[in-house]
Amino acid sequence: MNDRLKKIKLLILDVDGVMTDGRIIFDSNGVESKFFNVKDGHGIKMLQRSGIEVGIVSGRQSQVVANRARELGIDRVYQGSLDKLTPYLEILETSGLADEQVAYMGDDIIDLPVMRRVGFAAAPADALEYVLQYAHFVAKNRGGWGAVREVCDLILTAQGTWETVTARYYR
């Protein structure tokens, strides 16, 4: 697993069920809400500080996701992508990266075409069973409850950048 992680230059995340717990809340006015985990967000920021880019590919279209991506400094955001392989291939083309340099975290059948191609595929603990079999890593946490942070920490540790990125917290 470490050999795969050492090559990663980009982490792509699904949103619903990965960055969130999968719930979509609409109030009586039709305003959408999602719950994001601050630990996941901090993991993303640390990964970015280490030089790893983070992107989002989501099957749904949501202003909430656009807001969260902007807050985290994530520029590669593809929403409304029911065929996730198409934006993935576009990312490869525009970034010049190869499959083995990309990690992807997904939880549902829509994520399988990308998970089967990338160098490192991850899933939250509560991903669907037939998705888990394609994951190189299954988080202990559920989606929206720290699963993304586990992957971020794993990459940082494998690449030997954990100490540098976290040094400011141990002063």
C-alpha positions as CSV (number, residue, x, y, z in Angstrom):
1,M,0.0,0.0,0.0
2,N,2.8,2.4,0.8
3,D,4.3,2.1,-2.7
4,R,1.0,3.2,-4.1
5,L,0.6,6.1,-1.7
6,K,4.1,7.4,-2.3
7,K,3.2,8.2,-6.0
8,I,0.0,10.2,-5.2
9,K,0.0,13.8,-6.4
10,L,-3.8,14.3,-6.5
11,L,-6.7,13.1,-4.2
12,I,-10.1,13.2,-5.8
13,L,-13.1,13.0,-3.5
14,D,-16.8,12.1,-4.0
15,V,-19.0,14.3,-1.8
16,D,-22.2,12.6,-0.7
17,G,-21.3,9.6,1.5
18,V,-17.6,10.5,1.6
19,M,-17.1,14.2,2.5
20,T,-20.6,14.1,4.1
21,D,-22.6,11.3,5.8
22,G,-24.8,11.1,2.7
23,R,-27.8,12.9,4.1
24,I,-29.2,15.8,2.1
25,I,-31.4,18.1,4.0
26,F,-34.0,20.5,2.5
27,D,-35.8,23.0,4.6
28,S,-39.4,24.0,3.9
29,N,-38.1,26.7,1.4
30,G,-36.1,24.1,-0.5
31,V,-32.8,25.3,0.8
32,E,-30.2,22.5,0.9
33,S,-27.9,21.7,3.8
34,K,-25.1,19.1,4.2
35,F,-22.9,18.2,7.1
36,F,-19.1,18.4,6.6
37,N,-16.6,17.3,9.1
38,V,-14.0,19.9,10.2
39,K,-11.4,17.2,10.7
40,D,-11.8,16.1,7.1
41,G,-11.4,19.7,6.1
42,H,-8.2,20.1,8.1
43,G,-6.8,17.0,6.6
44,I,-7.4,18.4,3.2
45,K,-5.6,21.6,4.1
46,M,-2.6,19.7,5.4
47,L,-2.5,17.6,2.3
48,Q,-2.6,20.7,0.2
49,R,0.3,22.2,2.2
50,S,2.3,19.1,1.5
51,G,1.9,19.8,-2.3
52,I,-0.9,17.2,-2.9
53,E,-3.8,18.7,-4.9
54,V,-7.4,17.8,-3.9
55,G,-10.3,17.7,-6.3
56,I,-14.0,16.9,-6.1
57,V,-16.2,14.9,-8.5
58,S,-19.8,14.7,-7.5
59,G,-22.8,13.2,-9.1
60,R,-25.1,15.9,-7.8
61,Q,-25.1,19.7,-8.4
62,S,-25.0,21.7,-5.2
63,Q,-24.2,25.3,-4.2
64,V,-23.3,23.9,-0.8
65,V,-20.5,21.8,-2.3
66,A,-19.3,24.8,-4.4
67,N,-19.1,26.8,-1.1
68,R,-17.2,24.1,0.8
69,A,-14.8,23.7,-2.1
70,R,-14.1,27.4,-2.3
71,E,-13.6,27.5,1.5
72,L,-11.0,24.7,1.3
73,G,-9.3,26.1,-1.8
74,I,-10.3,23.2,-4.0
75,D,-10.2,24.4,-7.6
76,R,-10.9,21.1,-9.5
77,V,-14.6,20.8,-8.9
78,Y,-16.9,18.7,-11.1
79,Q,-20.5,18.6,-10.2
80,G,-23.5,16.9,-11.9
81,S,-21.2,14.2,-13.1
82,L,-23.3,11.0,-13.4
83,D,-20.4,9.6,-15.5
84,K,-17.4,10.2,-13.2
85,L,-15.0,8.7,-15.7
86,T,-15.4,11.7,-18.1
87,P,-14.2,14.4,-15.6
88,Y,-11.5,12.0,-14.3
89,L,-10.1,11.6,-17.8
90,E,-10.3,15.4,-18.3
91,I,-8.3,15.8,-15.0
92,L,-5.7,13.4,-16.3
93,E,-5.4,15.3,-19.6
94,T,-5.2,18.8,-18.0
95,S,-2.9,17.8,-15.2
96,G,-0.6,15.6,-17.1
97,L,-0.9,13.0,-14.3
98,A,-1.1,9.2,-14.8
99,D,-3.6,6.9,-13.1
100,E,-1.0,5.7,-10.5
101,Q,-0.5,9.3,-9.3
102,V,-4.2,9.7,-8.4
103,A,-6.1,8.6,-5.3
104,Y,-9.9,8.5,-5.3
105,M,-12.3,8.0,-2.4
106,G,-15.8,6.9,-3.2
107,D,-18.7,5.0,-1.6
108,D,-21.2,4.0,-4.3
109,I,-21.5,2.2,-7.6
110,I,-21.1,5.4,-9.5
111,D,-17.6,5.7,-8.2
112,L,-16.4,2.3,-9.4
113,P,-15.2,3.3,-12.9
114,V,-12.7,5.7,-11.4
115,M,-11.8,3.6,-8.4
116,R,-10.9,0.7,-10.7
117,R,-8.4,3.0,-12.6
118,V,-6.6,5.0,-10.0
119,G,-3.4,4.2,-8.3
120,F,-5.0,4.2,-4.9
121,A,-8.7,3.7,-4.2
122,A,-10.3,4.3,-0.8
123,A,-13.7,4.0,0.7
124,P,-15.4,5.0,4.0
125,A,-16.4,2.2,6.4
126,D,-20.0,2.5,5.4
127,A,-19.5,2.3,1.6
128,L,-21.6,-0.3,-0.2
129,E,-20.2,-3.8,0.1
130,Y,-19.5,-4.2,-3.7
131,V,-17.6,-0.9,-3.6
132,L,-15.4,-2.0,-0.7
133,Q,-13.9,-4.9,-2.7
134,Y,-12.3,-2.4,-5.1
135,A,-10.8,-0.3,-2.3
136,H,-7.1,-0.5,-1.5
137,F,-8.0,1.1,1.8
138,V,-11.2,1.1,3.8
139,A,-11.4,3.8,6.5
140,K,-12.4,3.0,10.0
141,N,-14.8,6.0,10.0
142,R,-18.0,6.4,8.0
143,G,-18.4,9.1,5.3
144,G,-18.7,12.5,6.8
145,W,-17.2,11.3,10.1
146,G,-13.5,11.5,9.5
147,A,-13.0,9.0,6.7
148,V,-11.4,11.6,4.4
149,R,-9.0,12.6,7.2
150,E,-7.8,9.0,7.5
151,V,-6.8,9.0,3.9
152,C,-5.1,12.4,4.1
153,D,-3.1,11.3,7.2
154,L,-2.3,8.0,5.4
155,I,-0.9,9.8,2.3
156,L,1.1,12.3,4.5
157,T,2.6,9.5,6.5
158,A,3.5,7.3,3.5
159,Q,5.1,10.3,1.7
160,G,7.1,11.3,4.7
161,T,5.6,14.7,4.9
162,W,3.6,14.2,8.1
163,E,6.3,15.6,10.4
164,T,6.9,18.7,8.3
165,V,3.2,19.5,7.8
166,T,2.3,19.0,11.4
167,A,5.4,20.5,13.0
168,R,3.6,23.8,13.8
169,Y,1.2,21.9,16.1
170,Y,3.9,20.4,18.2
171,R,5.9,23.5,19.2
